[in-house]
Structure formats: structure tokens, C-alpha cells
Amino acid sequence: AETETIISTIKQVLGRSGDLAGKRIVVTAAGTQEPIDPVRHIGNRSSGKMGYAVAEAARDRGATVSLITAPTFLPEPAGIEVVHIRTAAEMKGAVAKAIAQTDALVMAAAVADYQPRSVAREKIKKEAAGLTLELIRTPDILTEVKGNFLKVGFAAESEDVVANARQKLEKKQLDIIVANDITATDSGFGVDTNKVTLISRDGKVENLPLLTKREVADKILDRVVGLLA
């Protein structure tokens, strides 16, 4: 871990003259957890690897980076301000605070779409034959945040990947959306590689081959740099 910290620090110093020097980037990562009771929660399979890769790549290219992360087993990256949250509501609050002076928001987190209407104060006992949970929508962070900065979203899809991603880009008024087919081999949650399609607001579509998540991160940031120029 100490060696990794030294390497990260060297990269950060070398990156001060990079193409994101002087820019502030906010990145979100991992999957939010919506509590059911003190023990259980609604979650998803996001590992946070894609978001962490974007944060580290932006740091190495000279940006000042804030990483807002849901729970993950990944080590905390050096040279990056890290804010730990758990729920979608907490992430919304952290993002709203962080974007005050940012140049770009990269929303790589897998934010839960629904949360229980009420959270049990005590652990729910398994005495009944079944359990019914009433769910309500969580805040749509990308739609609700406003400001003079680039917005990059992600779309994890299992069908009609590009069409669904385009619809999301337009609905949320994004500058870039990163669409990935979670049914593709070696792509999606938990693995170190990803196969994505980058779609920009101007209609430009780029189908990338299977790459490491760090390579994907740099491809995303290449687009960000171009739009910030």
C-alpha cells in the first residue's frame, strides 16, 4: 500500500502540467445502499472500479479531484479528496456541495432508483411467511443538479444500449453519456475491463473495444478535455 501511495504521488506531481491542470472534477462511484432496517439494505452490484479509475486518471492528468463514493472495498486513492456516503440522498447532498466550483461532474456511481418508504428501527424478524416493502423513488441527482459545468452520465443497459443511452442523455441534459452492455463478456460490474460506447450531445458516437477501466477512464476524459477547451 505504501508503494502504491508513492507511485500515486509521483503521478500526481507529474500530472500538474497535464491537460486537466487547473480544472476541478467531481466523480461519484460505487453503489448506494438504501436501508431496510439496521442490518439489511437494498443495493446493487457496482464495485466502484469505474468511478475510481476516472478519479485517478483525472488526478494524474492534473485535475483537482473530489471523489464521492458509496461503500466499496477499494483502497482510498492518494491525492484525492474522498467523501464517503451511503444513500442516494446523502450522495445528492454531497454532490450539491462539491459542484459549487467544479468544471465537470462524472456520475459513475450506481445510484439506487428506489428506497423503502420507511426504515424499521429494529431488525425485522423472519416470523412471517413473507415481507412486503413499499418503495419510493430516490432523487434523480443528474437531473436535479444545475450549474455551469459538464455533466457526464453512465447507462448500464442490457438491451437497446445506444438507444436507451441517447434517451437518458437527452432527458438529463448531459454532455456525454457512457453506455455499457452489462450482458457483454468481461464488461460491467466487478471486473477490471469494460466495453462502452461514448455518446456526446452533438451526436458523436464512439464504440470502444474491450479496454481496462483505466483506459476507458482516459477515453472519457479525452472527451471532457475537448469540451472544456
C-alpha positions in Angstrom: 0.0 0.0 0.0 2.9 2.4 0.8 4.5 1.7 -2.6 1.1 2.5 -4.3 0.9 5.7 -2.4 4.4 6.8 -3.5 3.6 5.9 -7.1 0.3 7.8 -6.9 2.1 10.9 -5.5 4.7 10.8 -8.3 1.9 10.6 -10.9 0.1 13.5 -9.3 3.2 15.7 -9.3 4.0 14.8 -13.0 0.3 15.5 -13.9 0.5 19.1 -12.7 1.3 20.1 -16.3 -1.3 17.7 -17.8 -4.3 18.6 -19.9 -6.6 18.9 -16.9 -4.3 21.1 -14.9 -6.2 23.8 -13.1 -9.5 22.0 -13.6 -11.8 20.7 -10.8 -13.5 17.4 -11.4 -16.1 15.8 -9.2 -16.5 12.0 -9.6 -19.1 9.7 -8.0 -18.5 6.0 -7.6 -19.9 2.6 -6.3 -23.4 1.6 -5.5 -25.6 3.4 -2.9 -27.3 1.4 -0.2 -30.9 2.1 0.9 -31.5 0.8 4.4 -34.5 -1.5 5.2 -33.6 -2.0 8.9 -30.4 -1.7 10.9 -29.0 -4.8 9.2 -30.4 -5.0 5.7 -30.4 -2.7 2.7 -31.3 -2.5 -1.0 -28.1 -2.3 -3.1 -26.6 -3.2 -6.4 -23.5 -5.0 -7.7 -21.4 -1.9 -8.5 -17.8 -2.3 -7.3 -16.8 1.4 -7.8 -13.9 0.4 -10.0 -15.0 2.6 -13.0 -15.5 5.7 -10.8 -12.2 5.2 -9.0 -10.5 4.8 -12.4 -11.9 8.1 -13.6 -10.9 9.9 -10.4 -7.3 8.5 -10.5 -7.0 9.3 -14.2 -8.2 12.9 -13.7 -5.8 13.3 -10.8 -2.9 12.0 -13.0 -3.8 14.5 -15.7 -3.5 17.4 -13.3 -7.1 18.0 -12.1 -8.1 18.7 -8.6 -10.5 15.8 -7.9 -13.3 15.2 -5.4 -14.4 11.6 -5.2 -17.9 10.9 -3.7 -18.1 7.2 -3.0 -20.7 4.8 -1.8 -19.4 1.8 0.2 -16.7 -0.2 -1.6 -13.8 -2.5 -0.7 -11.4 -0.4 -2.9 -8.5 1.4 -1.2 -8.8 5.1 -0.9 -6.8 6.8 -3.7 -4.0 9.2 -2.7 -4.1 12.8 -3.7 -7.8 12.9 -4.0 -10.5 14.4 -1.7 -12.7 11.5 -0.8 -16.2 11.9 0.6 -17.9 8.7 1.9 -21.7 8.4 1.7 -24.2 5.6 1.9 -27.6 6.5 0.5 -28.8 8.3 -2.6 -30.0 11.2 -0.5 -26.5 11.5 1.1 -24.9 11.4 -2.4 -27.2 14.1 -3.6 -26.2 16.4 -0.7 -22.5 15.7 -1.2 -22.7 16.4 -5.0 -24.6 19.6 -4.4 -21.9 20.8 -2.1 -19.0 19.7 -4.3 -20.2 21.2 -7.6 -20.1 24.8 -6.4 -16.8 25.4 -8.3 -16.4 22.4 -10.5 -15.7 22.1 -14.2 -17.1 18.7 -14.7 -19.3 16.1 -12.9 -18.7 12.5 -13.8 -21.5 10.5 -12.4 -20.1 6.9 -12.4 -22.0 5.8 -9.3 -24.8 3.3 -9.5 -27.4 5.2 -7.6 -30.4 3.2 -6.4 -33.7 4.1 -8.2 -35.8 3.2 -5.2 -35.7 3.3 -1.4 -38.0 1.9 1.3 -40.7 4.4 2.3 -39.9 3.8 5.9 -36.9 2.2 7.7 -37.5 -0.2 10.6 -35.8 0.9 13.8 -35.2 -2.7 14.9 -34.1 -5.7 12.8 -37.2 -7.2 11.1 -37.8 -10.7 12.4 -38.4 -13.6 10.0 -41.5 -14.7 11.7 -43.9 -14.0 8.8 -44.0 -16.2 5.7 -43.4 -13.1 3.6 -42.4 -9.5 3.7 -43.8 -6.6 1.6 -41.7 -3.4 1.2 -43.2 -0.2 -0.1 -40.6 1.6 -2.3 -40.4 5.2 -3.3 -38.2 6.9 -5.9 -34.9 8.3 -4.9 -33.7 11.7 -6.1 -32.5 11.8 -9.7 -29.2 13.6 -9.0 -28.1 14.2 -12.6 -31.5 15.7 -13.5 -31.7 17.9 -10.4 -28.2 19.3 -10.2 -27.7 22.6 -12.1 -24.7 24.7 -12.9 -22.2 25.8 -15.5 -20.2 22.6 -15.7 -20.0 19.5 -17.9 -22.2 16.5 -17.0 -21.1 13.0 -17.8 -23.5 10.2 -17.1 -23.4 6.4 -17.3 -26.0 4.0 -18.6 -25.7 0.3 -17.7 -28.1 -1.4 -20.1 -29.0 -5.0 -21.0 -30.8 -4.2 -24.3 -31.1 -1.4 -26.9 -28.0 0.0 -25.3 -27.3 3.0 -27.6 -31.0 4.0 -28.0 -31.6 3.9 -24.2 -28.4 5.8 -23.5 -29.4 8.5 -26.0 -32.8 8.9 -24.4 -31.1 9.3 -21.0 -28.6 11.8 -22.3 -31.4 14.0 -23.7 -33.7 13.6 -20.7 -31.0 14.5 -18.2 -29.4 17.1 -20.5 -26.0 15.5 -20.3 -22.9 16.5 -22.3 -21.6 12.9 -22.5 -23.0 9.5 -21.7 -21.1 6.3 -21.3 -23.2 3.3 -22.3 -22.2 -0.2 -21.4 -23.9 -3.5 -22.2 -23.8 -5.3 -18.9 -24.6 -8.6 -20.6 -21.3 -8.5 -22.6 -18.4 -10.8 -21.6 -15.8 -9.2 -19.3 -17.8 -6.0 -19.1 -19.7 -4.2 -16.3 -19.8 -4.8 -12.6 -16.9 -6.1 -10.6 -14.4 -6.8 -13.4 -11.4 -4.7 -14.4 -12.4 -4.3 -18.0 -15.3 -2.6 -19.8 -16.7 -2.3 -23.3 -18.5 1.0 -23.7 -20.0 3.4 -26.2 -19.4 7.1 -25.8 -22.2 9.4 -27.0 -21.9 13.2 -26.9 -24.7 15.8 -27.0 -23.5 16.7 -30.6 -24.4 13.2 -31.7 -20.9 11.8 -31.9 -20.9 8.1 -31.2 -17.7 6.1 -30.5 -17.8 2.4 -30.0 -14.8 1.4 -28.0 -13.3 -2.1 -27.9 -12.9 -4.0 -24.7 -10.4 -2.0 -22.6 -9.3 -1.8 -19.0 -11.4 0.6 -16.9 -8.4 2.9 -16.6 -8.2 3.0 -20.4 -11.9 3.7 -20.6 -11.5 6.5 -18.0 -8.9 8.2 -20.1 -11.1 8.0 -23.2 -13.9 9.6 -21.2 -11.5 12.3 -20.0 -10.3 12.9 -23.6 -13.9 13.9 -24.4 -14.1 16.1 -21.3 -10.9 17.9 -22.2 -12.2 18.5 -25.8 -15.4 20.0 -24.5 -13.6 22.2 -21.9 -11.2 23.6 -24.4 
